[in-house]
Amino acid sequence: MEEKILGTNYYREYKNKLMSAEEAVKVVKSGDWVAYSHFALFPRSLDKALAQRKDELTDVKVRGVCALYEAEIANVDPKYKHFIYHSGFLSYTEERSISRWPRPGLMPGRETWFLIP
């Protein structure tokens, strides 16, 4: 009954697209941009799955905004060969993570702070 909204079966479509984080990160290729969500919507399981692919990928740029959790992709790659984390607005958690990275050069942009390797 609740499956049908305006004549379209959204529930069936959702179930057909539903996959694990490990399956979802398989589409990420070297050089890609990956967008994480904002604040508490940080995709922790996806971040962990992507970090596990570190040795398969290079130059993957990940964009987040004011994350409430540490990005695992940043912690597994201290030399920035595989992942570069960009934050649209540094949260306390992101600042704390950056302070532990070996080269935490931050450069203020017009509206964004970027981690510059």
N, C-alpha and C positions, 0 to 999 in steps of 0.2 A: 504494500500500500504506500509506504513512504518512499519507495524506490522511484516512483514516477513523479517528476516535477515538470510541468509545462509540456507533457508528452514525451519527454526525453528520459531515458533510463540512466541517470548519472551514477547511481550506485553500481550498476554493472560496469560502466566505463571505468570508474574508480578501481573496482576489483581487478579489472584487466590490466591496469597500469601499476598496481601496487607491487612493490618489490623491496627486497632488503637493501640496506645501505651498501653492502658489498657488491650487489648486482648493479646498483645505480652508479657507483664510481667507475665501473668498467668502461663507461663511455668517455671518460676524461682522457684526453690525449696531451702529450707534451706541447707546451705553448698555449694551452687553453686558459681562459678566465673562468673561474668558478665563483658564483655569488652565494655567500652565506646570508642568512636572514639577520634581522636586527634583534638586539637585546636578548631577552629570555628565549627567543625562537631559534637561537644558535643550534645548528644541526650536529649535536654531539656524536651521534652514531655514524653519520656520514663523514664527519671530520676524522674520526678514528679510522674508518675504512679507507679513506683517502691517504692518510698518513702511512698505512700499511703498504701502500703501492709506491712508496718513496723511491725505491730502487728501479722502478719501471718508468718513471717520469722525470722530465726536466722542465724548468721554466714554467711551472704552473702558477698562475697568479690567482690568489684567493682574496675576494673583497668581502669585508664584514663591516658592521656598524655597531659600535658600543657593545661588544660581546660581554656577556656575563660569565663566560667560561673561557679558559685558556684554549687556544687553538693548538691542537696536537700536531698539526702539520708544521707549525713554527718550531715546536720543541724537538721534533725528530730530524730537523734539517738545519743545524747551526751555521752552515756555510752557504745557505740559500741557493744551492744548485738545483734543487727539486721544486721548492715552493717559496713564494714570496707572499707574505700576508700584508694586505692593504686595509687600513681601517678608515672608515668615513668619519669617525669620531671616537677617539681613544677613551675607553672605559678604564676604571681603576684596574681591572683584571688585565687588560691589554697592556697598560703601562707597566704593571708589575712583571708581566712576562717579558716585555722588551728589555727591562733592566737586567735580565739574566742572559740575554742573547749576547754573543761575542762582539758583534758590530751593530750596536743599536742606533745608528745614525738616523735621526729623524729630521725631516725637512718640512717646514710648514708650507702647505700649498695655499691656494686661495680659500678653499673651504675644507680641505682634507689634509690629514697628516698621512704621509706614506713612509713605509719602512724602505730606506734606501740602502741596498747591499753595497 
